Amino acid sequence: MADLCYETEQLLVLGSKAITRGEMDAALNKFYRRAMELDPKNPKVYLAMGKAMLMIGQFKDARELFQKQFNSIRNRMKLFFSWVSFFRLKKSRTRLNACL
């Protein structure tokens, strides 16, 4: 795999860019999964993967990822704000679609 030389933070950025381009499969399976292999305790990886899964409707998988992180007290606030961000985005998209 060509991304073996990347660090976790770089993989998260690459995953985010892939999402921006609409390449959800690459974000999840190429970048975020590799980041998880490199740094399985990094909450940013779980948040990124969970958000990407929510975006493509993989709610059960996303919930499982988020639940794992909710078990860690120090990460609860980060996850809360991730959910808030997602629902704000969803609400904004709903408003935008209503205007179109």
CNS distance restraints for C-alpha pairs under 8 A (distance, minus, plus):
assign (resid   3 and name CA) (resid  31 and name CA) 7.94 0.50 0.50
assign (resid   3 and name CA) (resid  34 and name CA) 7.97 0.50 0.50
assign (resid   6 and name CA) (resid  10 and name CA) 6.00 0.50 0.50
assign (resid   6 and name CA) (resid  11 and name CA) 6.34 0.50 0.50
assign (resid   7 and name CA) (resid  11 and name CA) 6.31 0.50 0.50
assign (resid   7 and name CA) (resid  35 and name CA) 7.44 0.50 0.50
assign (resid   7 and name CA) (resid  38 and name CA) 7.66 0.50 0.50
assign (resid   8 and name CA) (resid  12 and name CA) 6.28 0.50 0.50
assign (resid   8 and name CA) (resid  35 and name CA) 4.87 0.50 0.50
assign (resid   8 and name CA) (resid  36 and name CA) 7.83 0.50 0.50
assign (resid   8 and name CA) (resid  38 and name CA) 6.57 0.50 0.50
assign (resid   8 and name CA) (resid  39 and name CA) 6.65 0.50 0.50
assign (resid   9 and name CA) (resid  13 and name CA) 6.36 0.50 0.50
assign (resid   9 and name CA) (resid  35 and name CA) 7.89 0.50 0.50
assign (resid  10 and name CA) (resid  14 and name CA) 6.19 0.50 0.50
assign (resid  11 and name CA) (resid  15 and name CA) 6.00 0.50 0.50
assign (resid  11 and name CA) (resid  31 and name CA) 5.17 0.50 0.50
assign (resid  11 and name CA) (resid  32 and name CA) 6.57 0.50 0.50
assign (resid  11 and name CA) (resid  34 and name CA) 7.50 0.50 0.50
assign (resid  11 and name CA) (resid  35 and name CA) 5.91 0.50 0.50
assign (resid  12 and name CA) (resid  16 and name CA) 6.15 0.50 0.50
assign (resid  12 and name CA) (resid  31 and name CA) 6.70 0.50 0.50
assign (resid  12 and name CA) (resid  32 and name CA) 6.35 0.50 0.50
assign (resid  12 and name CA) (resid  35 and name CA) 7.04 0.50 0.50
assign (resid  12 and name CA) (resid  45 and name CA) 7.01 0.50 0.50
assign (resid  12 and name CA) (resid  48 and name CA) 7.33 0.50 0.50
assign (resid  13 and name CA) (resid  17 and name CA) 6.22 0.50 0.50
assign (resid  14 and name CA) (resid  18 and name CA) 6.15 0.50 0.50
assign (resid  14 and name CA) (resid  27 and name CA) 7.38 0.50 0.50
assign (resid  14 and name CA) (resid  31 and name CA) 6.59 0.50 0.50
assign (resid  15 and name CA) (resid  19 and name CA) 6.30 0.50 0.50
assign (resid  15 and name CA) (resid  26 and name CA) 7.25 0.50 0.50
assign (resid  15 and name CA) (resid  27 and name CA) 4.21 0.50 0.50
assign (resid  15 and name CA) (resid  28 and name CA) 7.15 0.50 0.50
assign (resid  15 and name CA) (resid  30 and name CA) 7.95 0.50 0.50
assign (resid  15 and name CA) (resid  31 and name CA) 5.24 0.50 0.50
assign (resid  15 and name CA) (resid  32 and name CA) 6.25 0.50 0.50
assign (resid  16 and name CA) (resid  20 and name CA) 6.34 0.50 0.50
assign (resid  16 and name CA) (resid  27 and name CA) 6.90 0.50 0.50
assign (resid  17 and name CA) (resid  21 and name CA) 6.39 0.50 0.50
assign (resid  18 and name CA) (resid  22 and name CA) 6.27 0.50 0.50
assign (resid  18 and name CA) (resid  23 and name CA) 4.94 0.50 0.50
assign (resid  18 and name CA) (resid  24 and name CA) 6.56 0.50 0.50
assign (resid  18 and name CA) (resid  26 and name CA) 6.55 0.50 0.50
assign (resid  18 and name CA) (resid  27 and name CA) 5.42 0.50 0.50
assign (resid  19 and name CA) (resid  23 and name CA) 5.28 0.50 0.50
assign (resid  19 and name CA) (resid  24 and name CA) 5.31 0.50 0.50
assign (resid  19 and name CA) (resid  27 and name CA) 6.15 0.50 0.50
assign (resid  19 and name CA) (resid  52 and name CA) 7.68 0.50 0.50
assign (resid  23 and name CA) (resid  27 and name CA) 6.35 0.50 0.50
assign (resid  24 and name CA) (resid  28 and name CA) 6.16 0.50 0.50
assign (resid  24 and name CA) (resid  52 and name CA) 7.02 0.50 0.50
assign (resid  24 and name CA) (resid  56 and name CA) 7.68 0.50 0.50
assign (resid  25 and name CA) (resid  29 and name CA) 5.74 0.50 0.50
assign (resid  25 and name CA) (resid  30 and name CA) 7.51 0.50 0.50
assign (resid  26 and name CA) (resid  30 and name CA) 4.95 0.50 0.50
assign (resid  26 and name CA) (resid  31 and name CA) 6.60 0.50 0.50
assign (resid  27 and name CA) (resid  31 and name CA) 5.19 0.50 0.50
assign (resid  27 and name CA) (resid  32 and name CA) 6.00 0.50 0.50
assign (resid  27 and name CA) (resid  52 and name CA) 7.78 0.50 0.50
assign (resid  28 and name CA) (resid  32 and name CA) 5.06 0.50 0.50
assign (resid  28 and name CA) (resid  33 and name CA) 6.11 0.50 0.50
assign (resid  28 and name CA) (resid  49 and name CA) 6.29 0.50 0.50
assign (resid  28 and name CA) (resid  52 and name CA) 7.02 0.50 0.50
assign (resid  28 and name CA) (resid  53 and name CA) 7.86 0.50 0.50
assign (resid  29 and name CA) (resid  33 and name CA) 5.42 0.50 0.50
assign (resid  29 and name CA) (resid  34 and name CA) 7.62 0.50 0.50
assign (resid  30 and name CA) (resid  34 and name CA) 6.24 0.50 0.50
assign (resid  31 and name CA) (resid  35 and name CA) 6.16 0.50 0.50
assign (resid  32 and name CA) (resid  36 and name CA) 6.17 0.50 0.50
assign (resid  32 and name CA) (resid  45 and name CA) 6.44 0.50 0.50
assign (resid  32 and name CA) (resid  48 and name CA) 7.27 0.50 0.50
assign (resid  32 and name CA) (resid  49 and name CA) 6.10 0.50 0.50
assign (resid  33 and name CA) (resid  37 and name CA) 6.32 0.50 0.50
assign (resid  33 and name CA) (resid  49 and name CA) 7.95 0.50 0.50
assign (resid  34 and name CA) (resid  38 and name CA) 6.31 0.50 0.50
assign (resid  35 and name CA) (resid  39 and name CA) 6.01 0.50 0.50
assign (resid  35 and name CA) (resid  40 and name CA) 7.60 0.50 0.50
assign (resid  35 and name CA) (resid  45 and name CA) 6.54 0.50 0.50
assign (resid  36 and name CA) (resid  40 and name CA) 4.64 0.50 0.50
assign (resid  36 and name CA) (resid  41 and name CA) 7.80 0.50 0.50
assign (resid  36 and name CA) (resid  42 and name CA) 7.56 0.50 0.50
assign (resid  36 and name CA) (resid  45 and name CA) 6.11 0.50 0.50
assign (resid  36 and name CA) (resid  46 and name CA) 7.66 0.50 0.50
assign (resid  39 and name CA) (resid  45 and name CA) 7.96 0.50 0.50
assign (resid  40 and name CA) (resid  45 and name CA) 7.81 0.50 0.50
assign (resid  42 and name CA) (resid  46 and name CA) 7.12 0.50 0.50
assign (resid  43 and name CA) (resid  47 and name CA) 6.17 0.50 0.50
assign (resid  43 and name CA) (resid  69 and name CA) 6.92 0.50 0.50
assign (resid  43 and name CA) (resid  75 and name CA) 6.99 0.50 0.50
assign (resid  44 and name CA) (resid  48 and name CA) 6.06 0.50 0.50
assign (resid  45 and name CA) (resid  49 and name CA) 6.12 0.50 0.50
assign (resid  46 and name CA) (resid  50 and name CA) 5.86 0.50 0.50
assign (resid  46 and name CA) (resid  65 and name CA) 6.16 0.50 0.50
assign (resid  46 and name CA) (resid  66 and name CA) 6.97 0.50 0.50
assign (resid  46 and name CA) (resid  69 and name CA) 7.46 0.50 0.50
assign (resid  47 and name CA) (resid  51 and name CA) 6.04 0.50 0.50
assign (resid  47 and name CA) (resid  65 and name CA) 7.94 0.50 0.50
assign (resid  47 and name CA) (resid  66 and name CA) 7.14 0.50 0.50
assign (resid  47 and name CA) (resid  79 and name CA) 6.94 0.50 0.50
assign (resid  47 and name CA) (resid  82 and name CA) 7.10 0.50 0.50
assign (resid  48 and name CA) (resid  52 and name CA) 6.19 0.50 0.50
assign (resid  49 and name CA) (resid  53 and name CA) 6.13 0.50 0.50
assign (resid  49 and name CA) (resid  62 and name CA) 7.44 0.50 0.50
assign (resid  49 and name CA) (resid  65 and name CA) 7.89 0.50 0.50
assign (resid  50 and name CA) (resid  54 and name CA) 6.18 0.50 0.50
assign (resid  50 and name CA) (resid  61 and name CA) 7.59 0.50 0.50
assign (resid  50 and name CA) (resid  62 and name CA) 4.45 0.50 0.50
assign (resid  50 and name CA) (resid  63 and name CA) 7.35 0.50 0.50
assign (resid  50 and name CA) (resid  65 and name CA) 6.11 0.50 0.50
assign (resid  50 and name CA) (resid  66 and name CA) 6.54 0.50 0.50
assign (resid  51 and name CA) (resid  55 and name CA) 6.25 0.50 0.50
assign (resid  51 and name CA) (resid  62 and name CA) 7.15 0.50 0.50
assign (resid  51 and name CA) (resid  82 and name CA) 7.73 0.50 0.50
assign (resid  51 and name CA) (resid  86 and name CA) 7.33 0.50 0.50
assign (resid  52 and name CA) (resid  56 and name CA) 6.62 0.50 0.50
assign (resid  53 and name CA) (resid  57 and name CA) 6.15 0.50 0.50
assign (resid  53 and name CA) (resid  58 and name CA) 4.88 0.50 0.50
assign (resid  53 and name CA) (resid  59 and name CA) 6.63 0.50 0.50
assign (resid  53 and name CA) (resid  61 and name CA) 7.01 0.50 0.50
assign (resid  53 and name CA) (resid  62 and name CA) 5.48 0.50 0.50
assign (resid  54 and name CA) (resid  58 and name CA) 5.56 0.50 0.50
assign (resid  54 and name CA) (resid  59 and name CA) 5.48 0.50 0.50
assign (resid  54 and name CA) (resid  62 and name CA) 6.08 0.50 0.50
assign (resid  58 and name CA) (resid  62 and name CA) 6.14 0.50 0.50
assign (resid  59 and name CA) (resid  63 and name CA) 5.95 0.50 0.50
assign (resid  60 and name CA) (resid  64 and name CA) 6.29 0.50 0.50
assign (resid  61 and name CA) (resid  65 and name CA) 6.37 0.50 0.50
assign (resid  62 and name CA) (resid  66 and name CA) 6.16 0.50 0.50
assign (resid  63 and name CA) (resid  67 and name CA) 5.87 0.50 0.50
assign (resid  64 and name CA) (resid  68 and name CA) 6.30 0.50 0.50
assign (resid  65 and name CA) (resid  69 and name CA) 6.70 0.50 0.50
assign (resid  66 and name CA) (resid  70 and name CA) 6.14 0.50 0.50
assign (resid  66 and name CA) (resid  79 and name CA) 7.16 0.50 0.50
assign (resid  67 and name CA) (resid  71 and name CA) 6.51 0.50 0.50
assign (resid  68 and name CA) (resid  72 and name CA) 7.57 0.50 0.50
assign (resid  69 and name CA) (resid  75 and name CA) 6.40 0.50 0.50
assign (resid  69 and name CA) (resid  76 and name CA) 7.20 0.50 0.50
assign (resid  69 and name CA) (resid  79 and name CA) 7.63 0.50 0.50
assign (resid  70 and name CA) (resid  75 and name CA) 6.59 0.50 0.50
assign (resid  70 and name CA) (resid  76 and name CA) 5.37 0.50 0.50
assign (resid  70 and name CA) (resid  79 and name CA) 7.30 0.50 0.50
assign (resid  71 and name CA) (resid  76 and name CA) 7.91 0.50 0.50
assign (resid  72 and name CA) (resid  76 and name CA) 6.76 0.50 0.50
assign (resid  75 and name CA) (resid  79 and name CA) 6.43 0.50 0.50
assign (resid  76 and name CA) (resid  80 and name CA) 6.17 0.50 0.50
assign (resid  77 and name CA) (resid  81 and name CA) 6.31 0.50 0.50
assign (resid  78 and name CA) (resid  82 and name CA) 6.24 0.50 0.50
assign (resid  79 and name CA) (resid  83 and name CA) 6.29 0.50 0.50
assign (resid  80 and name CA) (resid  84 and name CA) 6.26 0.50 0.50
assign (resid  81 and name CA) (resid  85 and name CA) 6.00 0.50 0.50
assign (resid  82 and name CA) (resid  86 and name CA) 6.22 0.50 0.50
assign (resid  83 and name CA) (resid  87 and name CA) 6.23 0.50 0.50
assign (resid  84 and name CA) (resid  88 and name CA) 6.06 0.50 0.50
assign (resid  85 and name CA) (resid  89 and name CA) 6.10 0.50 0.50
assign (resid  86 and name CA) (resid  90 and name CA) 6.15 0.50 0.50
assign (resid  87 and name CA) (resid  91 and name CA) 5.98 0.50 0.50
assign (resid  88 and name CA) (resid  92 and name CA) 6.05 0.50 0.50
assign (resid  89 and name CA) (resid  93 and name CA) 6.15 0.50 0.50
assign (resid  90 and name CA) (resid  94 and name CA) 6.22 0.50 0.50
assign (resid  91 and name CA) (resid  95 and name CA) 6.28 0.50 0.50
assign (resid  92 and name CA) (resid  96 and name CA) 6.10 0.50 0.50
assign (resid  93 and name CA) (resid  97 and name CA) 6.03 0.50 0.50
assign (resid  94 and name CA) (resid  98 and name CA) 6.21 0.50 0.50
assign (resid  95 and name CA) (resid  99 and name CA) 6.47 0.50 0.50
assign (resid  96 and name CA) (resid 100 and name CA) 6.51 0.50 0.50
